[in-house]
Amino acid sequence: MKKISFMAILSVLVFGAANAEFQPVNPTTTSAKGGFVSGAETISTVKQIMEMRDDVPVIVKGNIVQRMGDETYLFEDSTGSITVEIDDDEWRGQTITPTDPVKLYGEVDRGIFKTELEINYVEKL
């Protein structure tokens, strides 16, 4: 009796695993690569960002006013200033001065003692 029960359980596991492997892919579950997005962008302020949690995607408008270190800059809008980290390849060949308005796309990097932004894309306005 033990052998029959063992074989029944084993066959269920083997056939169940084999069937799971051949499930058709549902095209609605694949991630999109781009396209149209309806609605306007939500622009966050520095003041709002200081209250956000870590890894929240944000868009900010303002000016990069100062270089603070290697790939680290000071960004300002009408509500305050925040440190932003911009990798060299994110500039995409643009030259930006403190008087040039910019739109920065990135995410909140919240630490224990300070909050920064990690920027993925810089747009000169």
N, CA, C and O atoms as CSV, one atom per row, in Angstrom:
chain,resi,resn,atom,element,x,y,z
A,1,MET,N,N,0.813,-1.195,0.000
A,1,MET,CA,C,0.000,0.000,0.000
A,1,MET,C,C,0.859,1.263,0.000
A,1,MET,O,O,0.522,2.249,-0.655
A,2,LYS,N,N,1.973,1.228,0.740
A,2,LYS,CA,C,2.858,2.385,0.792
A,2,LYS,C,C,3.441,2.679,-0.586
A,2,LYS,O,O,3.596,3.840,-0.966
A,3,LYS,N,N,3.767,1.616,-1.340
A,3,LYS,CA,C,4.348,1.814,-2.673
A,3,LYS,C,C,3.345,2.476,-3.620
A,3,LYS,O,O,3.710,3.346,-4.411
A,4,ILE,N,N,2.083,2.060,-3.535
A,4,ILE,CA,C,1.046,2.628,-4.402
A,4,ILE,C,C,0.829,4.097,-4.050
A,4,ILE,O,O,0.721,4.929,-4.952
A,5,SER,N,N,0.761,4.432,-2.779
A,5,SER,CA,C,0.593,5.825,-2.358
A,5,SER,C,C,1.787,6.667,-2.792
A,5,SER,O,O,1.622,7.788,-3.272
A,6,PHE,N,N,2.982,6.124,-2.621
A,6,PHE,CA,C,4.193,6.843,-3.027
A,6,PHE,C,C,4.198,7.100,-4.528
A,6,PHE,O,O,4.531,8.200,-4.969
A,7,MET,N,N,3.827,6.081,-5.323
A,7,MET,CA,C,3.802,6.233,-6.786
A,7,MET,C,C,2.727,7.244,-7.213
A,7,MET,O,O,2.938,8.010,-8.153
A,8,ALA,N,N,1.596,7.247,-6.537
A,8,ALA,CA,C,0.528,8.192,-6.865
A,8,ALA,C,C,0.982,9.625,-6.588
A,8,ALA,O,O,0.767,10.521,-7.405
A,9,ILE,N,N,1.604,9.832,-5.443
A,9,ILE,CA,C,2.096,11.173,-5.105
A,9,ILE,C,C,3.193,11.603,-6.062
A,9,ILE,O,O,3.219,12.749,-6.512
A,10,LEU,N,N,4.093,10.689,-6.371
A,10,LEU,CA,C,5.189,10.996,-7.294
A,10,LEU,C,C,4.668,11.345,-8.682
A,10,LEU,O,O,5.158,12.282,-9.312
A,11,SER,N,N,3.673,10.595,-9.163
A,11,SER,CA,C,3.138,10.883,-10.500
A,11,SER,C,C,2.413,12.232,-10.534
A,11,SER,O,O,2.487,12.952,-11.530
A,12,VAL,N,N,1.722,12.569,-9.461
A,12,VAL,CA,C,1.059,13.877,-9.397
A,12,VAL,C,C,2.096,14.994,-9.452
A,12,VAL,O,O,1.911,15.980,-10.166
A,13,LEU,N,N,3.176,14.844,-8.708
A,13,LEU,CA,C,4.226,15.863,-8.709
A,13,LEU,C,C,4.884,15.993,-10.075
A,13,LEU,O,O,5.104,17.103,-10.560
A,14,VAL,N,N,5.203,14.846,-10.704
A,14,VAL,CA,C,5.883,14.874,-12.012
A,14,VAL,C,C,4.976,15.470,-13.083
A,14,VAL,O,O,5.398,16.354,-13.828
A,15,PHE,N,N,3.730,14.994,-13.168
A,15,PHE,CA,C,2.819,15.498,-14.195
A,15,PHE,C,C,2.399,16.936,-13.922
A,15,PHE,O,O,2.194,17.704,-14.862
A,16,GLY,N,N,2.270,17.308,-12.670
A,16,GLY,CA,C,1.940,18.695,-12.325
A,16,GLY,C,C,3.047,19.648,-12.722
A,16,GLY,O,O,2.783,20.727,-13.253
A,17,ALA,N,N,4.297,19.255,-12.466
A,17,ALA,CA,C,5.435,20.093,-12.850
A,17,ALA,C,C,5.558,20.184,-14.363
A,17,ALA,O,O,5.880,21.247,-14.895
A,18,ALA,N,N,5.304,19.079,-15.064
A,18,ALA,CA,C,5.400,19.089,-16.531
A,18,ALA,C,C,4.339,19.992,-17.133
A,18,ALA,O,O,4.615,20.725,-18.083
A,19,ASN,N,N,3.123,19.947,-16.588
A,19,ASN,CA,C,2.051,20.793,-17.114
A,19,ASN,C,C,2.292,22.269,-16.804
A,19,ASN,O,O,1.944,23.127,-17.615
A,20,ALA,N,N,2.869,22.576,-15.669
A,20,ALA,CA,C,3.145,23.967,-15.317
A,20,ALA,C,C,4.140,24.590,-16.266
A,20,ALA,O,O,4.097,25.794,-16.519
A,21,GLU,N,N,5.038,23.776,-16.793
A,21,GLU,CA,C,6.061,24.281,-17.701
A,21,GLU,C,C,5.480,24.681,-19.052
A,21,GLU,O,O,6.052,25.535,-19.730
A,22,PHE,N,N,4.377,24.100,-19.457
A,22,PHE,CA,C,3.823,24.342,-20.780
A,22,PHE,C,C,2.606,25.253,-20.763
A,22,PHE,O,O,1.793,25.201,-21.686
A,23,GLN,N,N,2.461,26.070,-19.758
A,23,GLN,CA,C,1.346,27.009,-19.695
A,23,GLN,C,C,1.557,28.108,-20.732
A,23,GLN,O,O,2.675,28.605,-20.868
A,24,PRO,N,N,0.519,28.501,-21.465
A,24,PRO,CA,C,0.681,29.576,-22.447
A,24,PRO,C,C,0.948,30.913,-21.755
A,24,PRO,O,O,0.477,31.159,-20.645
A,25,VAL,N,N,1.699,31.753,-22.420
A,25,VAL,CA,C,2.019,33.067,-21.877
A,25,VAL,C,C,0.863,34.012,-22.172
A,25,VAL,O,O,0.411,34.120,-23.312
A,26,ASN,N,N,0.393,34.691,-21.140
A,26,ASN,CA,C,-0.678,35.657,-21.298
A,26,ASN,C,C,-0.058,36.993,-21.713
A,26,ASN,O,O,0.705,37.563,-20.934
A,27,PRO,N,N,-0.354,37.519,-22.909
A,27,PRO,CA,C,0.296,38.750,-23.357
A,27,PRO,C,C,-0.021,39.970,-22.503
A,27,PRO,O,O,0.702,40.963,-22.571
A,28,THR,N,N,-1.077,39.925,-21.705
A,28,THR,CA,C,-1.395,41.084,-20.874
A,28,THR,C,C,-0.516,41.165,-19.638
A,28,THR,O,O,-0.497,42.198,-18.968
A,29,THR,N,N,0.222,40.088,-19.316
A,29,THR,CA,C,1.074,40.118,-18.134
A,29,THR,C,C,2.499,40.533,-18.450
A,29,THR,O,O,3.286,40.730,-17.525
A,30,THR,N,N,2.860,40.672,-19.708
A,30,THR,CA,C,4.213,41.101,-20.040
A,30,THR,C,C,4.345,42.592,-19.821
A,30,THR,O,O,3.374,43.334,-19.975
A,31,SER,N,N,5.539,43.039,-19.462
A,31,SER,CA,C,5.732,44.463,-19.185
A,31,SER,C,C,5.820,45.256,-20.477
A,31,SER,O,O,6.366,44.784,-21.474
A,32,ALA,N,N,5.284,46.452,-20.449
A,32,ALA,CA,C,5.288,47.331,-21.612
A,32,ALA,C,C,6.665,47.961,-21.778
A,32,ALA,O,O,7.363,48.204,-20.794
A,33,LYS,N,N,7.050,48.222,-23.007
A,33,LYS,CA,C,8.345,48.818,-23.312
A,33,LYS,C,C,8.228,50.304,-23.612
A,33,LYS,O,O,9.243,50.948,-23.877
A,34,GLY,N,N,7.049,50.860,-23.580
A,34,GLY,CA,C,6.865,52.274,-23.868
A,34,GLY,C,C,5.522,52.486,-24.523
A,34,GLY,O,O,4.739,51.548,-24.668
A,35,GLY,N,N,5.256,53.704,-24.915
A,35,GLY,CA,C,3.998,53.997,-25.572
A,35,GLY,C,C,3.311,55.191,-24.954
A,35,GLY,O,O,3.924,55.975,-24.230
A,36,PHE,N,N,2.060,55.316,-25.241
A,36,PHE,CA,C,1.264,56.453,-24.797
A,36,PHE,C,C,0.833,56.267,-23.351
A,36,PHE,O,O,0.410,55.181,-22.952
A,37,VAL,N,N,0.943,57.332,-22.571
A,37,VAL,CA,C,0.453,57.349,-21.197
A,37,VAL,C,C,-0.457,58.552,-21.070
A,37,VAL,O,O,-0.034,59.685,-21.300
A,38,SER,N,N,-1.705,58.310,-20.706
A,38,SER,CA,C,-2.647,59.428,-20.601
A,38,SER,C,C,-2.458,60.162,-19.279
A,38,SER,O,O,-2.012,59.579,-18.290
A,39,GLY,N,N,-2.792,61.408,-19.273
A,39,GLY,CA,C,-2.711,62.204,-18.050
A,39,GLY,C,C,-1.442,63.026,-17.990
A,39,GLY,O,O,-0.463,62.741,-18.681
A,40,ALA,N,N,-1.473,64.038,-17.163
A,40,ALA,CA,C,-0.327,64.933,-17.015
A,40,ALA,C,C,0.655,64.363,-15.986
A,40,ALA,O,O,0.280,63.568,-15.124
A,41,GLU,N,N,1.895,64.778,-16.093
A,41,GLU,CA,C,2.906,64.385,-15.122
A,41,GLU,C,C,2.633,65.085,-13.797
A,41,GLU,O,O,2.172,66.226,-13.771
A,42,THR,N,N,2.916,64.409,-12.724
A,42,THR,CA,C,2.784,65.005,-11.402
A,42,THR,C,C,4.154,65.519,-10.978
A,42,THR,O,O,5.091,64.743,-10.789
A,43,ILE,N,N,4.255,66.824,-10.834
A,43,ILE,CA,C,5.510,67.456,-10.419
A,43,ILE,C,C,5.502,67.568,-8.900
A,43,ILE,O,O,4.572,68.120,-8.312
A,44,SER,N,N,6.553,67.035,-8.270
A,44,SER,CA,C,6.696,67.123,-6.817
A,44,SER,C,C,7.576,68.305,-6.462
A,44,SER,O,O,8.401,68.739,-7.265
A,45,THR,N,N,7.398,68.822,-5.258
A,45,THR,CA,C,8.257,69.896,-4.764
A,45,THR,C,C,9.265,69.304,-3.783
A,45,THR,O,O,9.087,68.193,-3.285
A,46,VAL,N,N,10.323,70.060,-3.516
A,46,VAL,CA,C,11.325,69.619,-2.554
A,46,VAL,C,C,10.679,69.411,-1.190
A,46,VAL,O,O,10.998,68.451,-0.488
A,47,LYS,N,N,9.781,70.300,-0.820
A,47,LYS,CA,C,9.092,70.186,0.469
A,47,LYS,C,C,8.305,68.873,0.559
A,47,LYS,O,O,8.318,68.218,1.601
A,48,GLN,N,N,7.626,68.488,-0.515
A,48,GLN,CA,C,6.880,67.233,-0.538
A,48,GLN,C,C,7.818,66.028,-0.471
A,48,GLN,O,O,7.527,65.041,0.205
A,49,ILE,N,N,8.931,66.117,-1.170
A,49,ILE,CA,C,9.884,65.006,-1.217
A,49,ILE,C,C,10.439,64.694,0.168
A,49,ILE,O,O,10.689,63.533,0.488
A,50,MET,N,N,10.632,65.721,0.989
A,50,MET,CA,C,11.171,65.511,2.334
A,50,MET,C,C,10.255,64.661,3.206
A,50,MET,O,O,10.692,64.122,4.222
A,51,GLU,N,N,8.979,64.537,2.814
A,51,GLU,CA,C,8.023,63.732,3.572
A,51,GLU,C,C,7.774,62.360,2.945
A,51,GLU,O,O,7.066,61.538,3.526
A,52,MET,N,N,8.351,62.103,1.762
A,52,MET,CA,C,8.101,60.847,1.048
A,52,MET,C,C,8.981,59.725,1.585
A,52,MET,O,O,10.012,59.963,2.214
A,53,ARG,N,N,8.549,58.510,1.321
A,53,ARG,CA,C,9.334,57.347,1.729
A,53,ARG,C,C,10.368,57.008,0.649
A,53,ARG,O,O,10.353,57.589,-0.436
A,54,ASP,N,N,11.239,56.089,0.945
A,54,ASP,CA,C,12.333,55.691,0.063
A,54,ASP,C,C,11.817,55.040,-1.222
A,54,ASP,O,O,10.803,54.342,-1.211
A,55,ASP,N,N,12.522,55.276,-2.322
A,55,ASP,CA,C,12.285,54.653,-3.634
A,55,ASP,C,C,11.009,55.099,-4.340
A,55,ASP,O,O,10.573,54.432,-5.278
A,56,VAL,N,N,10.402,56.195,-3.923
A,56,VAL,CA,C,9.218,56.717,-4.604
A,56,VAL,C,C,9.682,57.456,-5.866
A,56,VAL,O,O,10.545,58.329,-5.775
A,57,PRO,N,N,9.125,57.122,-7.044
A,57,PRO,CA,C,9.494,57.857,-8.257
A,57,PRO,C,C,8.941,59.278,-8.226
A,57,PRO,O,O,7.794,59.499,-7.838
A,58,VAL,N,N,9.770,60.243,-8.640
A,58,VAL,CA,C,9.365,61.646,-8.609
A,58,VAL,C,C,9.848,62.382,-9.853
A,58,VAL,O,O,10.768,61.946,-10.545
A,59,ILE,N,N,9.194,63.511,-10.112
A,59,ILE,CA,C,9.621,64.464,-11.139
A,59,ILE,C,C,9.652,65.822,-10.456
A,59,ILE,O,O,8.688,66.214,-9.798
A,60,VAL,N,N,10.762,66.542,-10.612
A,60,VAL,CA,C,10.887,67.875,-10.020
A,60,VAL,C,C,11.274,68.884,-11.091
A,60,VAL,O,O,11.946,68.546,-12.066
A,61,LYS,N,N,10.841,70.131,-10.898
A,61,LYS,CA,C,11.197,71.241,-11.787
A,61,LYS,C,C,11.891,72.309,-10.968
A,61,LYS,O,O,11.457,72.639,-9.865
A,62,GLY,N,N,12.972,72.848,-11.511
A,62,GLY,CA,C,13.699,73.900,-10.817
A,62,GLY,C,C,15.046,74.126,-11.470
A,62,GLY,O,O,15.171,74.073,-12.693
A,63,ASN,N,N,16.067,74.382,-10.641
A,63,ASN,CA,C,17.402,74.671,-11.153
A,63,ASN,C,C,18.447,73.876,-10.380
A,63,ASN,O,O,18.339,73.678,-9.170
A,64,ILE,N,N,19.454,73.429,-11.109
A,64,ILE,CA,C,20.636,72.855,-10.479
A,64,ILE,C,C,21.569,74.038,-10.253
A,64,ILE,O,O,22.060,74.636,-11.210
A,65,VAL,N,N,21.813,74.374,-8.991
A,65,VAL,CA,C,22.494,75.628,-8.689
A,65,VAL,C,C,23.961,75.475,-8.314
A,65,VAL,O,O,24.714,76.449,-8.335
A,66,GLN,N,N,24.375,74.245,-7.967
A,66,GLN,CA,C,25.756,74.100,-7.508
A,66,GLN,C,C,26.206,72.646,-7.627
A,66,GLN,O,O,25.437,71.714,-7.387
A,67,ARG,N,N,27.475,72.480,-8.006
A,67,ARG,CA,C,28.091,71.159,-7.968
A,67,ARG,C,C,28.675,70.974,-6.569
A,67,ARG,O,O,29.408,71.835,-6.082
A,68,MET,N,N,28.353,69.855,-5.926
A,68,MET,CA,C,28.791,69.635,-4.552
A,68,MET,C,C,29.887,68.581,-4.446
A,68,MET,O,O,30.583,68.517,-3.433
A,69,GLY,N,N,30.049,67.769,-5.455
A,69,GLY,CA,C,31.042,66.702,-5.441
A,69,GLY,C,C,30.930,65.899,-6.722
A,69,GLY,O,O,30.272,66.317,-7.675
A,70,ASP,N,N,31.573,64.750,-6.739
A,70,ASP,CA,C,31.533,63.885,-7.910
A,70,ASP,C,C,30.111,63.358,-8.113
A,70,ASP,O,O,29.627,62.555,-7.315
A,71,GLU,N,N,29.450,63.802,-9.165
A,71,GLU,CA,C,28.088,63.408,-9.528
A,71,GLU,C,C,27.040,63.817,-8.485
A,71,GLU,O,O,25.945,63.257,-8.456
A,72,THR,N,N,27.368,64.776,-7.645
A,72,THR,CA,C,26.433,65.270,-6.630
A,72,THR,C,C,26.227,66.766,-6.826
A,72,THR,O,O,27.190,67.520,-6.966
A,73,TYR,N,N,24.944,67.200,-6.835
A,73,TYR,CA,C,24.595,68.583,-7.135
A,73,TYR,C,C,23.531,69.058,-6.159
A,73,TYR,O,O,22.860,68.259,-5.506
A,74,LEU,N,N,23.391,70.377,-6.073
A,74,LEU,CA,C,22.340,70.976,-5.267
A,74,LEU,C,C,21.237,71.446,-6.211
A,74,LEU,O,O,21.485,72.230,-7.127
A,75,PHE,N,N,20.029,70.966,-5.983
A,75,PHE,CA,C,18.863,71.319,-6.779
A,75,PHE,C,C,17.961,72.202,-5.936
A,75,PHE,O,O,17.792,71.964,-4.740
A,76,GLU,N,N,17.372,73.237,-6.568
A,76,GLU,CA,C,16.461,74.157,-5.877
A,76,GLU,C,C,15.177,74.338,-6.646
A,76,GLU,O,O,15.172,74.409,-7.875
A,77,ASP,N,N,14.077,74.414,-5.899
A,77,ASP,CA,C,12.823,74.896,-6.472
A,77,ASP,C,C,12.293,75.970,-5.521
A,77,ASP,O,O,13.011,76.395,-4.616
A,78,SER,N,N,11.072,76.405,-5.705
A,78,SER,CA,C,10.547,77.502,-4.892
A,78,SER,C,C,10.302,77.114,-3.434
A,78,SER,O,O,10.075,77.989,-2.598
A,79,THR,N,N,10.343,75.796,-3.109
A,79,THR,CA,C,10.048,75.359,-1.742
A,79,THR,C,C,11.282,74.958,-0.942
A,79,THR,O,O,11.190,74.731,0.265
A,80,GLY,N,N,12.437,74.868,-1.602
A,80,GLY,CA,C,13.643,74.480,-0.875
A,80,GLY,C,C,14.703,73.895,-1.781
A,80,GLY,O,O,14.632,74.010,-3.005
A,81,SER,N,N,15.697,73.259,-1.156
A,81,SER,CA,C,16.792,72.654,-1.913
A,81,SER,C,C,17.046,71.238,-1.420
A,81,SER,O,O,16.719,70.892,-0.285
A,82,ILE,N,N,17.641,70.417,-2.300
A,82,ILE,CA,C,17.915,69.020,-1.995
A,82,ILE,C,C,19.129,68.575,-2.801
A,82,ILE,O,O,19.371,69.068,-3.902
A,83,THR,N,N,19.877,67.651,-2.247
A,83,THR,CA,C,21.018,67.079,-2.953
A,83,THR,C,C,20.507,66.049,-3.953
A,83,THR,O,O,19.649,65.227,-3.632
A,84,VAL,N,N,21.050,66.106,-5.182
A,84,VAL,CA,C,20.694,65.140,-6.217
A,84,VAL,C,C,21.956,64.455,-6.711
A,84,VAL,O,O,23.017,65.071,-6.805
A,85,GLU,N,N,21.827,63.177,-7.025
A,85,GLU,CA,C,22.932,62.415,-7.593
A,85,GLU,C,C,22.610,62.156,-9.056
A,85,GLU,O,O,21.606,61.522,-9.379
A,86,ILE,N,N,23.476,62.653,-9.941
A,86,ILE,CA,C,23.263,62.511,-11.381
A,86,ILE,C,C,24.501,61.859,-11.973
A,86,ILE,O,O,25.571,62.466,-11.995
A,87,ASP,N,N,24.366,60.632,-12.452
A,87,ASP,CA,C,25.478,59.952,-13.107
A,87,ASP,C,C,25.825,60.679,-14.402
A,87,ASP,O,O,24.963,61.309,-15.014
A,88,ASP,N,N,27.079,60.593,-14.815
A,88,ASP,CA,C,27.558,61.315,-15.994
A,88,ASP,C,C,26.737,61.013,-17.251
A,88,ASP,O,O,26.500,61.915,-18.054
A,89,ASP,N,N,26.303,59.775,-17.437
A,89,ASP,CA,C,25.562,59.434,-18.655
A,89,ASP,C,C,24.128,59.956,-18.660
A,89,ASP,O,O,23.484,59.945,-19.709
A,90,GLU,N,N,23.613,60.410,-17.527
A,90,GLU,CA,C,22.245,60.934,-17.462
A,90,GLU,C,C,22.126,62.349,-18.033
A,90,GLU,O,O,21.016,62.814,-18.289
A,91,TRP,N,N,23.246,63.039,-18.235
A,91,TRP,CA,C,23.212,64.392,-18.807
A,91,TRP,C,C,22.875,64.356,-20.286
A,91,TRP,O,O,22.352,65.336,-20.816
A,92,ARG,N,N,23.159,63.259,-20.966
A,92,ARG,CA,C,22.862,63.061,-22.393
A,92,ARG,C,C,23.392,64.208,-23.265
A,92,ARG,O,O,22.720,64.660,-24.192
A,93,GLY,N,N,24.602,64.664,-22.953
A,93,GLY,CA,C,25.256,65.679,-23.762
A,93,GLY,C,C,24.763,67.101,-23.557
A,93,GLY,O,O,25.208,68.002,-24.266
A,94,GLN,N,N,23.876,67.330,-22.630
A,94,GLN,CA,C,23.333,68.665,-22.384
A,94,GLN,C,C,24.275,69.465,-21.484
A,94,GLN,O,O,24.854,68.927,-20.540
A,95,THR,N,N,24.419,70.740,-21.784
A,95,THR,CA,C,25.147,71.657,-20.913
A,95,THR,C,C,24.118,72.506,-20.182
A,95,THR,O,O,23.280,73.161,-20.802
A,96,ILE,N,N,24.191,72.486,-18.856
A,96,ILE,CA,C,23.189,73.173,-18.042
A,96,ILE,C,C,23.898,74.111,-17.078
A,96,ILE,O,O,24.875,73.736,-16.429
A,97,THR,N,N,23.390,75.341,-16.995
A,97,THR,CA,C,23.934,76.340,-16.075
A,97,THR,C,C,22.936,76.557,-14.938
A,97,THR,O,O,21.802,76.086,-15.028
A,98,PRO,N,N,23.328,77.259,-13.869
A,98,PRO,CA,C,22.398,77.514,-12.762
A,98,PRO,C,C,21.153,78.309,-13.154
A,98,PRO,O,O,20.153,78.273,-12.437
A,99,THR,N,N,21.197,79.022,-14.274
A,99,THR,CA,C,20.026,79.796,-14.694
A,99,THR,C,C,19.074,79.008,-15.593
A,99,THR,O,O,17.976,79.477,-15.893
A,100,ASP,N,N,19.489,77.812,-16.025
A,100,ASP,CA,C,18.651,76.992,-16.901
A,100,ASP,C,C,17.635,76.188,-16.091
A,100,ASP,O,O,18.018,75.421,-15.207
A,101,PRO,N,N,16.344,76.355,-16.383
A,101,PRO,CA,C,15.355,75.511,-15.704
A,101,PRO,C,C,15.455,74.079,-16.218
A,101,PRO,O,O,15.677,73.848,-17.407
A,102,VAL,N,N,15.289,73.123,-15.308
A,102,VAL,CA,C,15.381,71.710,-15.668
A,102,VAL,C,C,14.219,70.939,-15.062
A,102,VAL,O,O,13.587,71.375,-14.100
A,103,LYS,N,N,13.958,69.787,-15.653
A,103,LYS,CA,C,13.022,68.824,-15.098
A,103,LYS,C,C,13.839,67.559,-14.861
A,103,LYS,O,O,14.472,67.037,-15.779
A,104,LEU,N,N,13.821,67.073,-13.624
A,104,LEU,CA,C,14.592,65.896,-13.253
A,104,LEU,C,C,13.644,64.744,-12.945
A,104,LEU,O,O,12.664,64.909,-12.218
A,105,TYR,N,N,13.946,63.583,-13.504
A,105,TYR,CA,C,13.169,62.373,-13.271
A,105,TYR,C,C,14.032,61.424,-12.439
A,105,TYR,O,O,15.166,61.127,-12.815
A,106,GLY,N,N,13.509,60.955,-11.328
A,106,GLY,CA,C,14.307,60.066,-10.493
A,106,GLY,C,C,13.480,59.441,-9.395
A,106,GLY,O,O,12.267,59.273,-9.519
A,107,GLU,N,N,14.175,59.094,-8.299
A,107,GLU,CA,C,13.481,58.505,-7.168
A,107,GLU,C,C,14.103,58.979,-5.869
A,107,GLU,O,O,15.267,59.375,-5.822
A,108,VAL,N,N,13.305,58.931,-4.824
A,108,VAL,CA,C,13.726,59.383,-3.500
A,108,VAL,C,C,14.708,58.375,-2.912
A,108,VAL,O,O,14.469,57.168,-2.946
A,109,ASP,N,N,15.802,58.877,-2.379
A,109,ASP,CA,C,16.790,58.051,-1.679
A,109,ASP,C,C,16.817,58.538,-0.235
A,109,ASP,O,O,17.555,59.462,0.109
A,110,ARG,N,N,16.013,57.910,0.592
A,110,ARG,CA,C,15.847,58.355,1.975
A,110,ARG,C,C,16.787,57.574,2.878
A,110,ARG,O,O,16.720,56.347,2.957
A,111,GLY,N,N,17.657,58.300,3.554
A,111,GLY,CA,C,18.558,57.699,4.512
A,111,GLY,C,C,18.136,58.024,5.929
A,111,GLY,O,O,17.091,58.635,6.153
A,112,ILE,N,N,18.949,57.614,6.879
A,112,ILE,CA,C,18.625,57.863,8.282
A,112,ILE,C,C,18.700,59.350,8.600
A,112,ILE,O,O,17.851,59.889,9.310
A,113,PHE,N,N,19.739,60.014,8.059
A,113,PHE,CA,C,19.965,61.413,8.422
A,113,PHE,C,C,19.649,62.413,7.319
A,113,PHE,O,O,19.506,63.602,7.602
A,114,LYS,N,N,19.533,61.962,6.052
A,114,LYS,CA,C,19.211,62.920,4.997
A,114,LYS,C,C,18.480,62.245,3.844
A,114,LYS,O,O,18.557,61.031,3.655
A,115,THR,N,N,17.780,63.060,3.089
A,115,THR,CA,C,17.040,62.596,1.925
A,115,THR,C,C,17.660,63.223,0.681
A,115,THR,O,O,17.939,64.422,0.650
A,116,GLU,N,N,17.871,62.397,-0.345
A,116,GLU,CA,C,18.426,62.846,-1.623
A,116,GLU,C,C,17.548,62.316,-2.744
A,116,GLU,O,O,16.600,61.564,-2.517
A,117,LEU,N,N,17.888,62.729,-3.960
A,117,LEU,CA,C,17.240,62.182,-5.147
A,117,LEU,C,C,18.283,61.500,-6.010
A,117,LEU,O,O,19.364,62.046,-6.229
A,118,GLU,N,N,17.968,60.313,-6.500
A,118,GLU,CA,C,18.783,59.639,-7.499
A,118,GLU,C,C,18.121,59.900,-8.846
A,118,GLU,O,O,16.990,59.475,-9.078
A,119,ILE,N,N,18.821,60.596,-9.730
A,119,ILE,CA,C,18.226,61.055,-10.987
A,119,ILE,C,C,18.526,60.066,-12.108
A,119,ILE,O,O,19.659,59.612,-12.268
A,120,ASN,N,N,17.476,59.737,-12.889
A,120,ASN,CA,C,17.596,58.830,-14.015
A,120,ASN,C,C,17.589,59.552,-15.360
A,120,ASN,O,O,18.024,59.001,-16.370
A,121,TYR,N,N,17.090,60.791,-15.365
A,121,TYR,CA,C,16.960,61.519,-16.630
A,121,TYR,C,C,16.923,63.019,-16.331
A,121,TYR,O,O,16.211,63.465,-15.432
A,122,VAL,N,N,17.698,63.786,-17.097
A,122,VAL,CA,C,17.734,65.245,-16.959
A,122,VAL,C,C,17.169,65.849,-18.245
A,122,VAL,O,O,17.623,65.524,-19.343
A,123,GLU,N,N,16.175,66.730,-18.101
A,123,GLU,CA,C,15.583,67.421,-19.251
A,123,GLU,C,C,15.751,68.920,-19.067
A,123,GLU,O,O,15.263,69.492,-18.092
A,124,LYS,N,N,16.448,69.560,-20.016
A,124,LYS,CA,C,16.596,71.006,-19.994
A,124,LYS,C,C,15.344,71.625,-20.603
A,124,LYS,O,O,14.938,71.252,-21.704
A,125,LEU,N,N,14.738,72.562,-19.897
A,125,LEU,CA,C,13.502,73.191,-20.377
A,125,LEU,C,C,13.762,74.458,-21.154
A,125,LEU,O,O,12.821,75.099,-21.622
